[in-house]
Amino acid sequence: MSNNSNPSAELSGGLKREGTILSLLALSVVLVVMNTMMFNLAAPQISKDFGLSSVAASWIVTGYSIVFAISSITYSRLSDFLPIRTLLTIGLSSLGAASVLGLFSHHYGVLLCARLIQASGAASVPGLAIVLLSRYIPLSRRGKSMSVIMSATSLGLGLGPVIGGGITQYLGWNFLFAVTGITLLLIPLFYRLLPAEAKKEGTFDFPGAVLVGAGTTGAADVSYRPFLDHARRQPGRTCFVLGPHPPGEGSVHPARVVPR
């Protein structure tokens, strides 16, 4: 949580071009959420391409989730005494650079490193967006601004499987990284539009971060591994399939739906 010693002073300046900043934040949130959902679908194909065990393949998704959770809390805490503009620049740079690395990755180790670095940068977007809006948007407009960010999250959840499935099927999973590579174009815009803040004194709870990481690691691994085991055993029996289908059938192939 962000503690502001003098909120009225920060709000007095407000945000210049508030609508533009809010739109850029919403776009960033959409890309970050899509990034998570797209690789959930691509994980079985990646596992097949590299011949990975279920444990190794699960780290493509669970590793991302773990680093994302830890980094999200970290960025929110650091925003108490470091400028949001600086933190967001670091986060988006990490996300964009890792996307370029992943786009040309043809080895599991490189892919996993790209995903973990992606997570460390992507986590800056949702957390810092909420902090920024809470700190600089007046209370009369804050609810509307928050609803835009929440809507962007829902949009990303909806677009992720559709776009991710299409890219994986027709272009290959490497091109999923091109989607988040767009964030590199947003860095100069954010740096120019976000207010400059002074650094403050503060401390960071490293033991607490370690405990959060340990708990997140265990929960993520337990929850995702059964799904990946099933996907590897029955790669054709998925929830839905994108692409051409016989006339008279819907977009869901009954023969490929896993029975309950």
N, C-alpha and C positions, 0 to 999 in steps of 0.2 A: 504494500500500500504506500501511497505517496503522501508525505506529510509536508504541508505548506505552512510555513510560519507566518506568512503575511499574504493570504490569498487575494485580498482586495488590491494590493499593489500589483500583483501579477495580472489580475483581471482588468485593471484600469487601462493597460495598454492594449489588451485584447489581441486578436489576430488580424493582421492585414490580409485581405483577400481570403476571408474565412471560407467562403464557398469553394474556392479553388483548392485550398488545403484539405477540406473535408472530402472533396471528390478524389483527390490523390490518395488519401488515406483509405477510402473505400475501395479503390482499385487495387491498392496494395494488399488489403485484407482478402479480397477475392482471389488474387493470385496465390497467396499463402495457403488459404484453405483448399483451393484447387490442387495445389502441390501435394498435400497430404492425401487427398482422395484419389488422385490419379495413380499414385504408386501403390495404393492398396490393391487396385485392379491389376497392375502390371507385375506384382510380386511373383505370382505363379509362373509367368512367362520368363521372367529373369531367372528364377530358380531352375527352370528347364534349360535355358540357354547356357548357364554356367555349370549345370549338373550339381547343384548345391544340396546339402542336407537341409532338413526342415529348420534346424537350429541356425545354421549359417544364413539361410534365406530370410528367416524371421527378423534378423537384425537390420535388414533394409528398411523395414517399417517400424519395428519396436525401438531400434536405435534412434531413429528420427524422433519418435514420440518422447523418448526419455530425455534427449538433449533439448528438445523443444520445451518440455515442461520446466526443466531446470533453468534454461536460459530466459524463459518468459518471466519467471520470478526474479531472476538476477537483474534483467533490464529494468523492471519496475522499481526494484530497490535502488539501483544506481541512479535512477532519474531523480531521486531525492536530493542528490548533491552533484550530479553531472548534467550538463546541458542536454536536453532532449534531442536537439539538432545533431549533436556529436554522436550520441548513442544510435540514433536512427541511421546516420550516415555509415557508421561501422556495421550495423546490422544488414542494411541493404547491400553494402559492398561485399560482405561475406556471402550473402545469398546469391548475388549475381555472379561472383567469381566461382563459387562452387557449381553453379549451373553451367558455366562454360566448361569447367573441368568434367562434369558429368556427361555433357553432350558428346565428348570425345573419349569417354571411358570404355574400355573393352576388357577390363579385368575386374574381378569382384572387389579386390582391395581398393582400387581407385574409385569404383562406384560407391562403396560403403563410406569412404572418406568424404566424397562429394556430398552424400546424403547427410552425414553428421555435421559438416560445415554449413550446409544449407539450413539445417534445423537451428543451429546456433544463431544464424542471421535472421531467419524467418520469425523467430520468437520475438524479435524486437518490435514487429509491426503491431500486433493486437494489443500488447501490453502498453506500449508507448502511445498508441492512438487514444486509449482510454485515459491515460494520464494527461495527455495534451488537452483533450477536450474538457476534462474536469478542471484543469488549471486555468484555461484561457477563455472558455466559452461561458458567457453569463448564464445564470441559472434559468432565465426565461427561455433560452434557446438550447440549453444543454440536452434536454430530453429528446428533441428532434434530431440533434447531432448524433446522440447515442443510437437512436433508432436507425439511422443511416448505416452505421457501422454494423449493427446487428443484421440488417437486411443484406449487407455485403457478405456477411458470414453465411447466411442462408443461400445466397446466390452461388457462392463458391462451392457449397456442399452439393448443390444441384448440378452445376456445370462440370464439376470435377470428374465424376464417373463417365459422363457422356463424352466430353472432350478427351479425357484420358484413354477411354476405351477405343475411340476412333484413331487417336494417334498411335497407340500401341499396335492396333491391328493393321493399319495402312502404312505407317512410317517407321515404326519400331520404337521401343521404349526409350532409346537414347534421346529422341526428340521431345520427350516430356520435359527435359531440362530447358528446352528453348522457351517454354512458357514463362518460367520464373526468371529467365534471362532478361525479360522486359524490365525488371526492377532496376537494372543498371541505368536505364534512361530516366528514372524518377529521382535519382540521387541529386543531380544539380538543381532540380526543381524544388525539392524539399529544403536543400541547403540555402537556397535563395529566399524562400518564403517563410520558413520557420523563424521565430524570434530568437535572437542571441541571448543566452542566459549566462550568468556568472556561476562559477563553481562554488560549492559550499562544502563545509566540513561534514564528514559522515563516516560511518563504519559499516562493514559488511559481515553478516553472520555466516562464516564459512562452515562451521559444524552443522548448522541448520540446513545449508544447501546440500551437504553430503547426505544427510538423513533423507531429505526429499528425493535425492537421486536414487538412493538405495530402494526406497519404497516404490518409486515409479518404475524402476527396472524390474522388480519382481512382479508387479501387477501387470505391466505391459507384456512380459514374456508369457505369463500364464494365460492371459486372455487371447493372445493372437496365435500361438503355436497350434492349437487344435484346428483352426481354420486353414492354416497353410498345409498341415498334414493331409487334410481332406482334399484340398485343391491339387496337391501333388498326386494323390492316389487316383483321383477322378478328374483330370484336367478338362474334360469335355462337359462336365456336369456343373455348370455355373448358373448364377441367378439370372443372367440375361446375356444375350449375344448381340453385338452390333454388326451391321452389315446386311447384305442381301439375304432374303429368306423366301421360301416358296410362296406363290400367290395363294391368297386366302388365309395365310397365317399372320398372326400379329408379330410384333417385334420380339416377343418372347417365344423361344422354341420349347414347346412342351416336353420334348424328349430330353432337353438339357436342363430341366429344372430339377433340383435335388428334392426328392420326396420327403415330406415331413414324417 
